[in-house]
Amino acid sequence: MVEDKLDSLFPIQKELIDENNLPEVIKIINETLYSYEEVPIQLVKRLYDLIATIKETTIQLALYQVIIDYSRTHGIIPYIAKGLLQKYLIERDDFTKFHSTYASGKGILFFEDFLTSEEKGLVYYKLGVHAYYLCLFEESIKLGEKALDASITDARMQANTIYLLCNSYYQLGDYEQTVEYLVQYRAFSLPEVNDNVNLTEAMLHSANGNYQLAISMLQKNLQQCGDYTLLHVVNHLITLYLQTENLSAIEEIIQKDEKLLSIPKDTPFKKARLAHYFRLKGDYFIHIEKIEDGMKYYLEAATGYAKVDLIEKESECFRLIRGTEAICKLRGQNSTFLKDSYTHNLISPLTNYTSSYDNTNQHQQNLNSDSNHCIYLGHETYLHTLELYIQDEKSTRNLSNREYELLNLLIKHEGHIIHKSQIISSIWNDTADEGSVSVLMTRLRKKLGKAAKTIQGRKQGGYIFKRIEVPNETI
């Protein structure tokens, strides 16, 4: 009887399923599944296999949800795990919801013991790449290491996982581990490996201050690298040219960017890199005082970031657009310090730009002149609420929008414990987890320097902000 149902029901439904009759199909499937007091697992498996043959993702999502709901009700845990995995793999292709799909995708890990080794490797790898894209580098490392432990059989996925770990360690400033994984990655005979190795080696030289060597390597790589790496090479070159004030070299790249713009952008990484390219073009035009062109490319960058759910970077571009008016005002002032200070805070490369000021008296004078937008944090450290940076007697450190939101939340509730759940609700609209809070807090404390002491952790799982001293002078 059961086999008759398996053979007759699903093949007919496969032929009839479309978006118009999907509700009726789901109703029939549910009636079939729930008509048995104890449905054999092969019936759920047959439905699962059927869904994989359907091309329309909207139909797949709806039917995988049927499997998930039914399996939850009847305790068929393996197909809860499999259904969630397939649903995540579809939903993560919607680049406009990358934050929320990462949060939902991590739910698969509660059922990881019921996945095959191959499925584990796939979900760890996909989530690891997802975490890296969201700048959750420590989570990316943990997931990447789990992916390798799951014994990935696909050579390209294994290579990509190792390169993911290499890049994550680079972003965290652990260059020793970066090199260790780069050596492992180099052993793969895939067409993109050589380009990626050359790029990473140049980035390592750049990180160690060897700008000219890095530029030389990137220029050589630019002539021979494939489409996969080209945009990343160009972005890093322009970043270095901005740092070394080689504006003519940037102009030469921009004038020959037809090939760059013609490369298909079919992944969130490529789309984000293109948006970053426009952001760098905006930086360049602001540098040469073509303000309208700079604003145009900042707007184009913001649009690109919005398409891949990088809201923080999108907001930063709009902040830069608003800042161009301030640049114009500063242009007419006599103080070169003010102009340089503002420009350094406005135009920042991939890593946070830190400026050292020799004249601390001039620094204090500048701080005092902008008192309406400064908040004293303790330890001779101030928060600039208009341009979103931390400033002390030695340097300024730019804050990301989320770092500012977290600090602002703590300041508004000074003396009161803010639980991680409140932070998640306020900053991520309930689409993150406590690990994201910890990573953001670590980044903020690093930016605060000595003033990080004003934020104290609590055993209850939250934080409290307390200014333990008063400033030397009122600003």
Helices and strands as residue ranges (DSSP letters): H 2-16, H 22-34, H 41-52, H 57-74, H 77-91, G 95-97, H 98-105, G 106-114, H 117-133, H 137-149, H 155-171, H 175-186, H 193-207, H 211-224, H 227-243, H 247-255, H 258-262, H 268-287, H 291-307, H 311-331, H 336-346, E 354-356, H 360-369, G 371-373, E 374-378, E 381-384, E 389-391, E 395-398, H 401-412, E 418-419, H 420-428, H 434-448, G 449-454, E 455-458, E 462-465
